[in-house]
Amino acid sequence: MINRKNINKASRDSFTIVGYQSSAVEANRVAGILPVKCELVKVYESHTVVAGQTCTYAVEHLTTGEAPAAGDLITTAESLEGTINTPHAATILTTNDVHKFVAGDRISILVTGTTTGLAGFNVTCQFIPID
């Protein structure tokens, strides 16, 4: 029997969950539900118009019953004032394996600050299945 742990992480199939908001950005919203036991390996953000004021986002790990803003952060707070139409990589936190999920866990996108000018906000999270 082949186990995933015997396959180098870089060679494993991956899947993504994308959170996209074109305008009227919601502060806290669930972006997706994880279908299998997995690990977050990459997070990228892009926007078409900068927020114009101090504004950040972070990705959060939610377990069953947790509402957005009640879970554990899995990225550092990242600025939404960077160069437009350019992917920006987020820093993933690995303390206490917070970046690892079981099937049914969710991810949430938390936005803080003034989002008035922000548009075309897109966060893509890449995962690999784990045993």
N, C-alpha and C positions, 0 to 999 in steps of 0.2 A: 504494500500500500504506500502511496506517495503522500507525504504530509507537506503542507506549505512550508513548515519550518525547514525542510530540506532543500527548498528552492531559494536561491539568493533573492533578497528583497527587490533588488534592481531588476530582476527578471520576472517578477510576478505580474500578473494582470492587475490593472487598477480600474477604479471607477471614480466618477466625479459627481458632486452635487453642486449646482449653481444657484445662487441667490441673486436675483436681478430686480432692480426697481428703477423704472425710467424717470419718475418724478414723484414728488410728495413722499419722500423717503420716510418709512416707518422706523421709529426708534429701536424697537425690539421685535423680531419676528422669527418664527421657525423657518429654516431654509430647507430642511429635509430630514427624512427618517432613514437610519442606516439599516440595510437589509440583512447584513451578516456581521459576524465578529470581525472588526477591522481596526486599522491604525491610520490616523491622519498623517500624510507625508508632505503635502504641499498646500499652501494657500496663496492665491493671487487675487488682487483687486485692481479694477480699472474703473474710471469714470470719464464722462464726456465733458462735464462742466465741474469745476472745483466748487467746494462749498462756499468759499469766499470769507468764511469766518472760521474760528477754531472748531474743528470737527474731527472726530476719530471713529473708528469701528474696531470691533474685536469679534472673534468667533468663540462661541460658548458651547460646552458639552452639557446636554440635558438628559437626565434619566427619566424614567416613567414618573409622571406626576409633577415634574418640575416645570414651572412657567418660565418663559424667557426672562432673563435678568436674575434668575434664582439658581442657576447652575454654576459650573466651574469654567473659568476662562481657559481657552486652549491656544490663544494667541495673545501677544502683547497688543496694546492699543496702537493702532496704525493711523497715521494722518490721512485725511481725505482732501488735503490741499496740495498734493503732488501733481506732477506733470499729467496733463490730460491724455487720454487715448494711449496710455502706456501701462503695461502690467507691473504692479508693485508686489513683491513677495513679502509675506508676513512672517514674523518670527513665531514658530510653534513652541509652546511650552510642553515639557515632558515630565515635570515634577509629578510624582505619584501616579505615573502612567495615565494622566488625564487625557492624553491624546489617543487612548485606546478605547474602543467602543464594543458593546455587545449588540446583537441584533435587536432592533426596537429603540435604541437610544436615538436622540435627535441632535441636530446642530441648530444653533440660533445665531443670527447676526445682530449684534448690539451696536447701535450708533449713538454717540454722545456729542453734544454741542449743537450748534445751529446749522441746520441742513437746508436753509432757504434756497441757496443757489445750486445745490448739488443736483446733478442729473446724470443719467446713464450709469448708475452705480451697480457694479457687477462684482460679486465675490465667487470665486471658484475654489472648491475644496477637493483635493485628490486623496483617495484612500486606497489601501491595499488590504485584501482579506488576510487574516491571520488565524492560526489554530488556537 
